[in-house]
Amino acid sequence: MSPPIIKIPQKTMQIMVNDQLLQLSSPLTLQQLLKEINQPDKGVALAVNRQIISRNRWSAHTLLEGDEITLIKATAGG
């Protein structure tokens, strides 16, 4: 007889992106977050908890529970 399967409730992580609550099923890097929300990485800047994160660190910066992300999009105009 097989041992019983134990289901562990999946924890979610909450972050804020431009003042909108987002629930994640697992921690993501900033680069992964952009893909998750279908946001191209061209012409954007990212801040986590009011600290600008350099583009070359996006793939290494893992988001934590409660982080507040500000996504700033460049716009053309005159």
Beta strands, then each sheet from edge to edge (+ up, - down):
strand 1: 13-17
strand 2: 20-24
strand 3: 44-48
strand 4: 51-53
strand 5: 68-73
sheet 1: 2+ 1- 5- 3+ 4-
end
